[in-house]
Amino acid sequence: IIAKKVNLTNTAVNVLTSSHPDTVSHSQTSDTNDLLSPDFGTGIIFEVAELEFKDDDFSFHRNTATNPSKFDPSHIALKDIDINLSDIIIHRDTLAGALKHLSAGLPGFQLTDAGTVVRMNRDLFVLSGLHLASGSNSFRADLAGPLDLNSIKAVNHSPLEITAQGRVNPGDLSYFFSDTVMNYFNRWETTELELEGHYTMGQGAIKVLSLKSGNSQLSVKGLMNEVLDIDKINWKELEVYASMGSAFKETLTPFLKTINIPPDATVQVRSSGNPKRITIDGQVLTSWGDVEVTGLAAQQAKN
């Protein structure tokens, strides 16, 4: 399927479907690398120079058409869809394309702008220049690495590398989360996120992991090994710094129930080990007093 330009303007597509039992066999969807094929297993070749949607609407409803107050995958309604894609290539061994612009409105959320460049083959994938914006909320990221994170054949052990920065007001995402969940974040102000690290062959390095909201802050860096195996996971020189202000305290309070905690606290921890044997060196500084800890915690046999 080859096209120089595809344009779709001022259209409305509404889908209403009834529920039906899942008849897909587990054996048909498991243990196959075809799910990661750039052509998604279709065998169809696409080459489209430019694809443009403008002022289009789309809705999908299961059983009945309704507009719930919270996001529901069975009832999706998108308004004013604008999409501009270019250089789309989908072959058996290649997937590529540039998303220049995407905007759309959900009943409780407006995506102002999104874009990225995607390149993928059977070994590697690259997501560069990913950006999402909704009002004053924004997120940017670059991601590159092998499709199989544990394969010794994964392109000479090329690591999965990620960098990301974001700025979001948690209240603006309330459409996607229940009121019970959102109650934990009522006091959170605009929150900043930063992440940089890499992962390969079961080993990961966190160069920067930072979360800031008002006078609350969490930052982590260190080395993690066997992160995909809960029985083998371990860490080395993991450093954690946290300052607990009103935002973090408000989130912790429901879980602590009758336990009183200081109005403010700063935690600094350095640790190595695994879930069965942990070395720790740290301190907790509060207006109520300070605590320093240095030692080893180990699981006893059969305990």
Secondary structure, 3 states (H helix, E strand, C coil): CEEEEEEEECCEEEEEECCCCCCCCHHHHCCCHHHHCCCCCCCCCEEEEEEEEEEEEEEEEECCCCCCCCCECCEEEEEEEEEEEEEEEECCCCEEEEEEEEEEEECCEEECEEEEEEEECCCEEEEEEEEEEECCEEEEEEEEEECCCCCCCCHHHCCEEEEEEEEECHHHHHHHCCHHHHHHHCCCCCEEEEEEEEEECCEEEEEEEEEEECCEEEEEEEEEECCCCCCCCEEEEEEEEEEECHHHHHHHHHHHCCCCCCCCEEEEEEEEEECCEEEEEEEEEECCEEEEEEEEEECCCCC
